[in-house]
Amino acid sequence: MPCQNRRREPRAWRIAARPAQPANHYRLLVPVDLHTHSTYSDGTMSPTSVVERAIAAGLSTIALTDHDCFEGLEEAGRAAAGRIDFVPGVELSVDWDGRAMHLLGYWIGDGPGPLQDALVEIRESRATRNVDIVEALRGMGIAITLEEVLEEAGHGVIGRPHIAAVLCRHGAAEDIRDAFDRYLGTGRPAYRPRKRLLAADAVALARESGGVTSVAHPHTVAESAEGYREVFGAVAALGVEGIECHYVDYSPDLRRQLASWADDLGVIPTGGSDYHGAYKPGIEVGVGRGDLAVPDEIVERLEDRRP
């Protein structure tokens, strides 16, 4: 399939669902959610259900950002049409100086493009890893099968949360978090690595595909104030347009501090709930655990950075 460089998704992806707003309306807090997952990766709700939850929460914009895949975007776009603005997205796990960093890509759809083509090999690596993980668990005496994992996933990208859910059904773990702590997390006995794009390559491919990128949950690559500032400066130099400062697990004070550092560097402080449905209980679309409110001005700022 040929690549189409620097392509934009049609404006139909962003549907004008709301009435005209006053010129200063971006000073108001109209929440958005730019980080959600559906059954096409490691969420438990369909794309339509994710959009319905966004509408019920009173959001102005919703993004679907499934891992390494675009299959759920068409369904989500149809559900959003005329009701809520929709941003097609994807979440990538990339190599950042030997560590896994997650990047959110926005306005990258399911048509042909450089990033879309690169993800074919990434998904093949995911599939191979799933087989290796299941074999490792079976070697530990857990009678799990790949068929069970496939049935749990249903469709789309299959990942460790699906394996974790099967482990719970076998009584080998109390819940998803326990399954990761015991078996599946980095450094645990059944963890197996997989191929990842280099961070710089992923950023470049996203731009060549007409999109912009934002670092997801930056605490996974930084542990202190100094570490955050160092990572923020490095990713800004890399050309990343945003950093997920308004993240569900951060306190309001930390969100404000991270957003201030991002603004100082000219990077857009993005945000989202990282909604996964039952795989991450207690988190709802748009509001996280009840105190998340991501301002809608960031959507316009991100869109202004599109190539």
Backbone torsions as a table, in degrees:
resi	resn	phi	psi	omega
1	MET	NA	124.1	-175.1
2	PRO	-68.6	149.4	177.7
3	CYS	-86.9	147.9	175.0
4	GLN	-121.8	103.9	-174.4
5	ASN	-74.3	148.5	174.9
6	ARG	53.0	41.7	-178.7
7	ARG	-90.3	148.1	172.8
8	ARG	-107.5	146.6	169.2
9	GLU	-72.0	148.2	178.6
10	PRO	-57.0	149.5	179.5
11	ARG	-60.1	-16.5	178.8
12	ALA	-59.6	-21.7	177.3
13	TRP	-62.2	-30.4	178.5
14	ARG	-108.9	102.7	-172.0
15	ILE	-94.2	130.9	179.3
16	ALA	-73.4	89.2	-174.1
17	ALA	-91.8	-13.5	-173.5
18	ARG	-110.4	155.3	175.6
19	PRO	-67.8	164.3	179.6
20	ALA	-56.2	141.5	-178.1
21	GLN	-109.4	155.4	175.6
22	PRO	-64.1	160.6	-174.1
23	ALA	-58.9	-29.0	-177.1
24	ASN	-98.5	21.3	-170.8
25	HIS	-67.9	-19.9	179.7
26	TYR	-75.1	-4.4	171.4
27	ARG	-79.7	-17.0	178.7
28	LEU	-85.1	157.6	-179.8
29	LEU	-96.9	100.6	175.6
30	VAL	-113.9	104.3	-168.3
31	PRO	-64.8	150.5	172.4
32	VAL	-131.6	167.1	175.3
33	ASP	-138.1	113.5	-175.8
34	LEU	-109.5	25.8	179.9
35	HIS	-154.3	94.3	178.8
36	THR	-140.9	159.2	-179.3
37	HIS	-131.9	150.2	-179.0
38	SER	-124.3	-173.7	179.3
39	THR	-66.0	-8.8	177.2
40	TYR	-80.2	-7.1	166.8
41	SER	-135.3	-110.6	-174.2
42	ASP	-114.4	31.4	170.7
43	GLY	-100.1	166.3	-178.7
44	THR	-109.7	0.0	178.5
45	MET	-113.8	148.4	179.7
46	SER	-67.6	160.5	175.2
47	PRO	-54.9	-39.9	178.4
48	THR	-61.0	-43.4	-179.9
49	SER	-65.0	-36.9	177.4
50	VAL	-62.2	-45.2	179.3
51	VAL	-63.9	-42.7	179.2
52	GLU	-59.9	-39.0	177.8
53	ARG	-66.3	-36.4	177.7
54	ALA	-64.6	-42.3	178.7
55	ILE	-64.4	-44.1	179.8
56	ALA	-63.3	-29.2	179.9
57	ALA	-81.9	-3.7	178.8
58	GLY	78.4	24.5	-179.2
59	LEU	-75.5	156.5	175.8
60	SER	-95.0	-27.1	-178.0
61	THR	-144.8	142.7	175.8
62	ILE	-132.1	138.4	173.6
63	ALA	-116.4	139.7	171.3
64	LEU	-103.9	124.8	-173.0
65	THR	-130.8	62.5	179.2
66	ASP	-67.4	156.5	-176.4
67	HIS	-72.3	119.6	169.3
68	ASP	58.2	19.0	-178.0
69	CYS	-148.8	161.5	-176.2
70	PHE	-125.5	3.7	-171.4
71	GLU	-61.9	-28.8	-177.3
72	GLY	-83.6	-5.8	-172.8
73	LEU	-68.3	-39.7	-179.1
74	GLU	-62.1	-46.1	179.3
75	GLU	-62.8	-43.9	179.7
76	ALA	-64.1	-40.2	178.3
77	GLY	-61.9	-40.8	177.7
78	ARG	-64.4	-41.8	-178.9
79	ALA	-66.2	-30.7	-177.9
80	ALA	-83.0	-20.4	-169.2
81	ALA	-52.7	122.0	177.3
82	GLY	74.3	4.2	-174.6
83	ARG	-123.5	-33.9	-177.3
84	ILE	-158.7	145.4	176.5
85	ASP	-68.0	139.9	-176.7
86	PHE	-126.4	132.8	177.0
87	VAL	-115.1	117.5	176.9
88	PRO	-73.4	132.3	-175.9
89	GLY	-144.3	-175.9	-179.8
90	VAL	-159.8	150.2	173.2
91	GLU	-113.2	130.8	-177.6
92	LEU	-116.4	140.2	170.3
93	SER	-100.4	115.7	-172.9
94	VAL	-120.3	163.1	179.3
95	ASP	-88.6	118.9	179.3
96	TRP	-121.2	95.5	179.0
97	ASP	54.4	43.2	178.1
98	GLY	85.7	-3.7	178.2
99	ARG	-113.3	159.8	178.0
100	ALA	-85.5	121.8	173.1
101	MET	-117.5	141.4	177.9
102	HIS	-101.5	132.6	177.1
103	LEU	-116.8	134.6	172.4
104	LEU	-97.1	128.0	176.4
105	GLY	-108.4	135.0	-177.9
106	TYR	-119.8	147.8	-177.1
107	TRP	61.5	38.4	174.5
108	ILE	-119.8	110.9	-173.0
109	GLY	-100.4	-167.2	-171.8
110	ASP	-92.3	8.8	176.5
111	GLY	-83.2	-174.7	-179.3
112	PRO	-69.0	148.7	178.4
113	GLY	174.4	164.1	-177.2
114	PRO	-59.6	-44.3	179.8
115	LEU	-68.3	-43.1	179.4
116	GLN	-56.8	-41.9	179.6
117	ASP	-66.6	-41.0	-179.1
118	ALA	-64.8	-30.2	-177.1
119	LEU	-74.0	-14.4	176.6
120	VAL	-59.6	-47.6	179.8
121	GLU	-67.8	-35.3	178.3
122	ILE	-63.3	-42.2	179.9
123	ARG	-68.0	-34.5	175.5
124	GLU	-63.6	-38.4	177.3
125	SER	-65.5	-38.8	175.5
126	ARG	-58.3	-45.7	-177.6
127	ALA	-62.7	-42.0	178.2
128	THR	-63.4	-41.8	179.7
129	ARG	-62.9	-39.8	179.8
130	ASN	-58.1	-42.7	178.0
131	VAL	-61.6	-44.5	-178.8
132	ASP	-63.3	-39.7	179.9
133	ILE	-65.8	-45.0	179.2
134	VAL	-60.5	-42.7	178.6
135	GLU	-63.2	-38.6	178.3
136	ALA	-64.6	-42.2	178.7
137	LEU	-65.5	-40.1	177.5
138	ARG	-64.2	-35.7	176.7
139	GLY	-66.2	-19.4	177.4
140	MET	-90.6	3.2	176.8
141	GLY	93.4	9.9	178.4
142	ILE	-96.7	120.7	-171.8
143	ALA	-82.1	54.3	178.7
144	ILE	-88.8	148.6	177.9
145	THR	-125.3	154.9	177.5
146	LEU	-64.2	-32.9	179.4
147	GLU	-61.4	-38.7	177.4
148	GLU	-63.9	-39.8	-180.0
149	VAL	-65.9	-43.8	178.4
150	LEU	-61.3	-40.2	178.7
151	GLU	-66.4	-39.6	178.3
152	GLU	-62.0	-41.5	-177.3
153	ALA	-73.1	-41.3	178.7
154	GLY	83.2	-60.6	179.9
155	HIS	-161.2	174.2	177.4
156	GLY	76.7	-153.6	-177.1
157	VAL	-80.6	132.0	-180.0
158	ILE	-101.8	132.3	-176.5
159	GLY	-140.7	-173.4	-176.5
160	ARG	-60.8	-34.5	177.6
161	PRO	-59.0	-33.7	177.1
162	HIS	-67.0	-40.2	176.4
163	ILE	-64.6	-40.4	178.7
164	ALA	-60.4	-41.6	179.4
165	ALA	-63.0	-39.0	177.8
166	VAL	-67.1	-39.1	176.8
167	LEU	-59.6	-38.6	177.6
168	CYS	-62.9	-42.4	179.2
169	ARG	-64.8	-29.9	177.9
170	HIS	-80.3	-4.7	-178.6
171	GLY	79.1	12.2	-178.9
172	ALA	-85.7	-10.6	177.9
173	ALA	-150.1	152.1	-178.8
174	GLU	-78.2	-37.2	179.5
175	ASP	-157.8	-178.3	-176.4
176	ILE	-59.1	-45.9	-179.7
177	ARG	-60.7	-42.8	179.8
178	ASP	-62.8	-37.8	178.8
179	ALA	-63.2	-39.3	177.0
180	PHE	-69.4	-42.0	-179.0
181	ASP	-64.2	-36.3	-176.9
182	ARG	-84.9	-41.4	-167.5
183	TYR	-126.6	-41.3	-160.2
184	LEU	-104.7	-17.8	-178.7
185	GLY	-70.0	164.6	179.2
186	THR	-55.2	127.3	179.8
187	GLY	87.5	-5.9	178.5
188	ARG	-85.2	166.7	-167.7
189	PRO	-62.8	-29.2	-178.7
190	ALA	-102.6	5.9	178.8
191	TYR	-68.2	136.8	175.0
192	ARG	-134.0	135.4	-179.9
193	PRO	-73.4	168.0	175.1
194	ARG	-144.9	169.4	-180.0
195	LYS	-70.0	139.0	175.2
196	ARG	-134.1	148.4	170.6
197	LEU	-69.6	147.4	169.6
198	LEU	-67.0	144.5	-176.2
199	ALA	-55.3	-45.9	-178.8
200	ALA	-61.9	-39.2	179.2
201	ASP	-66.7	-41.3	-179.5
202	ALA	-63.1	-41.6	178.9
203	VAL	-62.9	-44.4	-179.2
204	ALA	-65.6	-42.3	-179.6
205	LEU	-65.9	-37.3	177.8
206	ALA	-62.2	-43.4	179.6
207	ARG	-67.1	-39.9	177.6
208	GLU	-64.5	-23.1	178.9
209	SER	-93.6	7.5	175.7
210	GLY	91.0	11.7	-174.8
211	GLY	-115.2	-179.1	174.9
212	VAL	-126.4	163.8	-176.5
213	THR	-128.0	155.9	176.4
214	SER	-143.5	137.6	177.1
215	VAL	-72.5	126.6	178.3
216	ALA	-86.2	148.2	176.8
217	HIS	25.2	75.5	-172.6
218	PRO	-63.2	-11.6	177.9
219	HIS	-64.0	-16.7	-179.9
220	THR	-74.1	-14.0	177.7
221	VAL	-125.1	9.4	178.0
222	ALA	-148.3	142.6	-175.5
223	GLU	-123.5	-5.4	-176.6
224	SER	-145.9	170.6	177.8
225	ALA	-58.3	-43.6	178.3
226	GLU	-63.0	-40.2	179.2
227	GLY	-64.7	-41.6	177.3
228	TYR	-60.2	-47.3	-177.5
229	ARG	-63.9	-38.1	179.0
230	GLU	-64.3	-46.6	179.7
231	VAL	-65.4	-43.0	-179.3
232	PHE	-59.1	-44.2	180.0
233	GLY	-65.2	-40.0	-178.3
234	ALA	-67.5	-43.1	-178.1
235	VAL	-73.6	-29.4	174.9
236	ALA	-63.4	-41.8	178.4
237	ALA	-66.3	-26.7	-179.9
238	LEU	-74.2	-19.6	-179.7
239	GLY	102.8	9.3	175.3
240	VAL	-66.9	134.8	-175.5
241	GLU	-84.3	-25.8	-175.0
242	GLY	-142.8	164.0	173.0
243	ILE	-136.0	134.7	-175.9
244	GLU	-77.7	82.1	-178.9
245	CYS	-81.0	-34.0	-180.0
246	HIS	-91.3	73.7	-176.1
247	TYR	-103.2	150.4	-172.1
248	VAL	-57.4	-36.5	-173.9
249	ASP	-90.7	4.0	-179.1
250	TYR	-95.5	146.6	175.0
251	SER	-71.3	158.6	177.3
252	PRO	-55.8	-38.5	179.5
253	ASP	-64.4	-43.0	179.5
254	LEU	-66.4	-40.1	177.7
255	ARG	-58.4	-44.7	-179.7
256	ARG	-65.5	-40.8	-179.1
257	GLN	-65.8	-45.2	179.5
258	LEU	-63.5	-40.8	179.4
259	ALA	-63.4	-37.5	178.9
260	SER	-65.0	-43.2	178.4
261	TRP	-64.2	-41.5	179.1
262	ALA	-62.5	-45.9	179.9
263	ASP	-60.3	-38.0	180.0
264	ASP	-61.2	-28.5	-178.3
265	LEU	-95.0	-0.6	-177.2
266	GLY	77.4	19.5	178.5
267	VAL	-102.3	141.0	-175.2
268	ILE	-81.6	125.5	177.6
269	PRO	-78.7	101.0	-177.7
270	THR	-91.0	-176.2	-179.9
271	GLY	-173.7	163.0	178.6
272	GLY	-179.1	171.1	-174.3
273	SER	-86.3	-18.2	-172.7
274	ASP	56.2	44.4	-175.9
275	TYR	-67.7	130.0	177.0
276	HIS	-127.6	6.1	-176.1
277	GLY	70.5	-137.0	-174.5
278	ALA	-65.8	-18.9	179.5
279	TYR	-72.6	-20.2	173.0
280	LYS	-132.2	78.6	-173.9
281	PRO	-63.3	150.0	177.1
282	GLY	88.9	-1.5	180.0
283	ILE	-111.7	128.8	-179.4
284	GLU	-115.6	152.7	177.7
285	VAL	-57.1	131.9	173.2
286	GLY	85.9	-38.5	-174.2
287	VAL	-114.6	-5.1	-179.0
288	GLY	60.6	-118.9	176.9
289	ARG	-97.5	15.7	174.5
290	GLY	117.0	-15.1	-175.6
291	ASP	-119.4	13.0	-178.8
292	LEU	-92.9	131.8	176.3
293	ALA	-148.4	100.5	-176.7
294	VAL	-94.0	119.0	-174.8
295	PRO	-68.0	143.7	-173.7
296	ASP	-75.3	-10.5	178.7
297	GLU	-61.2	-24.6	-177.0
298	ILE	-68.0	-26.5	179.7
299	VAL	-65.7	-46.3	179.3
300	GLU	-63.9	-39.7	-179.4
301	ARG	-65.4	-41.7	177.5
302	LEU	-64.8	-44.1	-178.2
303	GLU	-64.1	-31.8	177.3
304	ASP	-65.4	-21.5	-178.9
305	ARG	-90.2	-2.6	-179.1
306	ARG	-63.3	141.4	-179.6
307	PRO	-68.6	NA	NA
